[in-house]
Every structure is written in C-alpha cells, then in structure tokens.
C-alpha cells in the first residue's frame, strides 16, 4: 500500500479522471439521443448498458495499448496524404454523427417526431446498443491516448476510466431528462453532435482542432441557453401573477 503515500499518484489520478469525464460528455449526449428512439421504458436501461459497454471497451483498449498504437500507422494514401486506421475510424464516426444529428434536427423542426410504437419497430434495443458501442470506440481513441500520455501505470489509467464512467452513469438520467423536457436544449445538443462530427472529420483528414476550442464553444452555448431558460421562467412567473 506504499503507492497510497506517493505524492505523485493522487494528482495524476484526479487530473486524468477529470479529463476522462470531460471527454465522456460526448458519450452522455450521444447515448441520450440514441436512446430517445426507443420506447420510454427501455431508455434508461439502454443508456446504462451503453455506458457499461463503454467501460468494457475502454478497459479492453487500454489493456491492448500496443495494438491501439498501430492505429496511427499509415495503411493507404489518398488526396495527397496518408491515412491510418485511426483516421478511417474518425472519419466514419464523424460522418455518422453528422448524419444522425441532421436527421434528428429535421425531425424536431419539421414535427416528424415518431411515436413510441413506431420507434419500437424501427429502432431495436440491440441495434441501439450496438450503435452506442461502435461510436464509443471512436470516442475511446482520444480518451485512451490521453490516458497513456498522462500516466505510465496501468492501474491509474484503469481507475480513472472507471471513476469517469461511474460519474457518467450517475449523470446520464438527469441529462437525458433535461434534454427531453426542453426542445431548445435538445436542438442545442443535436447541434453539438454536428460540431463534434465535423471535428472528427477534420481530425481524420489531418486538420487537428484543439478540443479546448470545442469545449469553450459548447460551454458558451450552454451558458446562453441557461440564461434563456431563466428568463423564460421569470416571464412565466410574471404572467401568472397578472
């Protein structure tokens, strides 16, 4: 138990956990949007299973870090540059997010939100979970690479990932409820998916966009929306008094 007294352990663990939680925000948003296509009684279970499989996926990738490292090896050339397996995965994930975000925004704006009976037919429970797992593999790449860059001990990286997923499990239901209760927040979240999708596409084609820029833009948008919600509640209270 000497490692508990090592002053270098706790700062690395806390920092890595915080970073893993920030990088996992994409997962919470995406799982909420995908689970919304299922009948209401299956949504919470789908979100939790999706995050549970995300934990297994990340730990498996972490354990096979040597194999993951080969993802950056060029496998073919096109458009004057080399592409690795990581680039292909990022491009595929980005295209899916752009497609899904655009489709859901169209449904929300055009009033074509499917009812729960149609959703249960068109979107199977297993199919939604499979999409969550596949897309989590895309998001896990940056997460695992970041973990390896900040810590050299496997157990530190594993504990940080487990703690981050536990926080995501706790936050999944409140976040999903907030998204579903407020149409404007749902549109904002879908716009975030488009932003993340375009970022993955740019990264896959060799144009790296610092994640800090993305999170600042998302935080600013969330702040503006919170002010809008507070203003709307105040107007509602004033109107009820009149």
N, C-alpha and C positions, 0 to 999 in steps of 0.2 A: 504493500500500500504506500510505498515511498513516493509514487507518482502523484499522490494527492497533495503532497507538500511542495511539489515542484512549482515555483512561481511562473514558469513559462507555460504550464499546461492550461490553467484557467483562462487567461486572456485569449489564447488561441482557440479554446473550445467555445467561449462566449462569442468571439468575433465570427468564427465560422458558422455557428448556429444562427446568428443574426443575418448573415449573408444568405444562408440557405433558406431562411424564412422569406427574405425579400425576393429571392429567385423563385420561390414557390408560390408567390402571389398569382403568377400566370396560371398555375395549375388549379388554384381555387376558382378563378374566374372561368376558365375553360370547362372544368367539371360541372360548375353550376349551369352553364349554358347548355352543355350536352345533356345533363340530367333533366333539364326542363322539358325535353322532348318525350319523357316517359310519363306514365300515369303518376299522379301525385303520391300515391302510397309507396312507389318504388324509388322516388327521387333521392331521399336521404340515404337509403341503402346503396344506391348507385354511387353517390358522392363518396361515401365512406369506403366502399370497396375499391373505387378508383384510386383513392389516396393510399389505401393499404397496398395495392399492387404497385403504386408509385414507390413506396418504401422498399418493397422487394426488388423492384427494378434498379433503384439507385444503389442498394447494397450489392446487388449482383454485378453491376457495372464497376463499382468501387473495388470489389474483390478481383475483378478481371481487368485491372487498370492497364496491364501490359497490352492486352488485346485492344482496349479502348484507345491506347496511344497510337495504334496502327491506323486509326480512323483519319489521321492527318496526313497519311501517305498518299501522294497523288496516284490516281488509278486511271485517269484518261485526261485528254486535253480537248478543249473546245473554246471557241471565241477568243483565241489567243492566250489562254491561261489554263493552268492545271486544276483539276477538280479532284478532291478526296472524297472518301465515303462520308465524312462529316459534312462536307459541302452539299452532297446529294441529299442527306437526311434533312439538313436545314432548309434547303430549297423545297423539298417535298412537304415538310411541316409548314413552311410559310405559305405555300400555295393552298394547303388545306385550311389554314386559319383565315386567309383572305376570302376563300370561297364560302366557308361556314359563316363568317361574320357578315359578308354581303348578303347571303341568303336570309339570315335571321333578321337583319335590319330591314330587308324588303318585306318580310312577313309582318314585322312590327308596324311599319309605316303604312303598308297597304291594307292592314287589318285582316291579314290572312293567317292569323294565329290558329293552328289546328287544335281541335278539341282533344280531350284525353283519349277518347275511343280511337280516333284516327291516329294519334300518336302511338298508342299501344300496338297498332298494326304496322305502321311504317318504321318505327324505331324499336327494335327488340332490346331487351335488357342486356343480353350478352353482347349484342352489337355495339351498344353504347359503351359498355365496359371495355371492349376491345379497342374502340377509338381512344378512350382515355389512356389506356396502357401504351398504345403506339405513340400518341402525342407526348406522353410523359417521357418517353425515350428521347424525343427531340429536346425537351427542356432539360433532361438529366445530363446531357453532354456538358453544357456550360456549368451546371451545378457540380458535377464530379471533377471537371478540370479545375474549377475554382478551389474545391476542397483539397485536391492534391497540391495545388500551388501554395496553399496556406499552411498545410500541416504535413508532417512526414510520418506520423503514427497512424496506422490503420484504425485503431480503436477510437482515436479522437475524431477522425472523419466520420466513422460509423455512428458514434454517439451524437454528433452534431446533426447528422441527417435524420436520425430517429427523433431527436427533440424537435426538429423543424417540422417533420411530418405530424407529430402529436399536436403541435400548435395549429397546423393546417386542418387537422381533423376537428379540433375544437371550434375553429373559426368558420368551417365550411357551411354549417347550417345557418348561422346568423347572416353571413354574407349572401347566401342564396336567397334567404327570406327578404333581405333588403333589396336585392336586385329584382325579385319578382313583384314586390309591393309597389315599386316606383318605376313607371315606364321610362322616365327620363334617365334614371340611373341605369336601366337595362340597355338603353341606346348608347349611353356613355361607355358601358362595359364592352358592348359589341364593337364600339369604335376602338377601344383598347386592343381588342383582338386583331383588328385590321392593322393597327400600329405595330403590334408585336409580329404579325405575319410579314409585314413589309420589312421589318428589321431583320427577321430570319432570312428573307430572300436576299436582302442586301449583303448580309454576312456570308451567305452561301456563295454569292458571286464575287466575294473578295472585298466588299466595301464595309469595313467594320464600323458600326455605330456604337459608341460608348453607351453602356447600359445606364449610366448616370443621367444622360440626357433623356432617355426614355422615362425613367422613374420620376425625374423632375417634371416632365410634361404631364405624366399621369397624376402626380400629386397636385399640381396646379389645377388640373381639370376637376379633380375630386373636391378640392377646396372651393372652387367656384360653384359646383353643384351643391355642396353643403350649405353655402350661403343662400342659394336659390331655394333650397328646402326650408331653411329657417324663415326666409322672407314669405314663402307660401303659407307656412303655419301661422305666422303673425297676421297675415291678411285674413286668413280663415277665422282666427280668434276675434279680430276686429269686426268682421262681417256678422258673426254670431251675436255680438253684443248690440249691434244696431237693430 
